[in-house]
């Protein structure tokens, strides 16, 4: 009987830990997801608008895009 209670307590603890971990990672993915999408979008926009830009010129365009991606696209 005692081992069964211990087993149930372990299962409950592991389940709670798994649930808590997945919720915190989901929040991190949501937060980083928007920024990651913005970064990929800016990479594509800068490449399309300035295909020959290299080094500092490309970084300057990247920074302008990251500051205002919607405005940069116009």
C-alpha positions, 0 to 999 in steps of 0.5 A: 500500500505504501509503495502505491502511494509513493508511486502516485505521489511521484507521478503527480509530481512529475506531471506537475513539473512537466506541465509547468515546464511546458507552460514556461517554454511556451511563453518563451516561444511566443515572446521570441516567435515575434522577434524571430519572424521579424528578423527573418522578414528583415533578412529577406527585405534587406536582401531583396531591396539591397542585394549587393549590400555587404558589411556596414551598409547591410548592417545599416539597412538591417538596423533600419528594418528592425526599427520599423519593419512595416515602414521599411517595406514601403 
